[in-house]
Amino acid sequence: MTQNESHQQARINSRLQVQAAAAACEDKKGQDTRILELDPIDSGLSDFFLVTSASNDRQAVAIADEIEARLKREFGIYANSVEGRRKGDWILLDYVDFVVHVFMAERRAFYDIGRLRKSARPITPAEFDAELKAALTQKTVAARKKATAKSKPAAAAKPAAKKAAAKAAPKKVAKKTAAKKAPAKKAPAKRARAKK
């Protein structure tokens, strides 16, 4: 696997993880869930921000707990750091490639992360799913083309080998039949000499 393929695979894996976290937000009734795809300039910080709102602190903690449990169960990953769980008005889960922000509605309006990250591209979870499916389809098509390209030389060699074998086989048969016929012709000639 080349370095570019490895990077692409890591990007797809982080997208799958963000998708699972967004689904956890939806399952726990998170409101106005958005994914911010950060500009490559900011990618030293993270690739994505997942932002959702809760109506109270208990719901915010429940959303954060569900995200952690789902990512642990499905991907075996843990948050690098968790902040704000005790207070519950803004819980931050840092997974390095993406960061989850679970806000109380008032706090989210006050901080307005989308405004702070103007270069980020906001995406709804549905749009994110469609983009992820397109990326996975593209990767699958590329892998199939690569596999087909590898198998074509071997498949092309088989018909050529069969043709060579077919050409060689009639010659052998012709030699055998000629050898059988030759002694039969000579035998009557010897008998005729013996009679004289």
Buried (B, 14 or more C-beta within 10 A) or exposed (E): EEEEEEEBEEEBEBBBBBBBBBBBBBEBEBBEBBBBBBEEEBEEEBBBBBBBBBEEBEBBBBBBBBBBEBBEEBBEBEBEEBEBBEEBBBBBBBBEBBBBBBBBBEBBEEBEBBEEBEEBEEBEBEEBBEBBEEBEEEBEEEEEEEEEEEEEEEEEEEEEEEEEEEEEEEEEEEEEEEEEEEEEEEEEEEEEEEEE
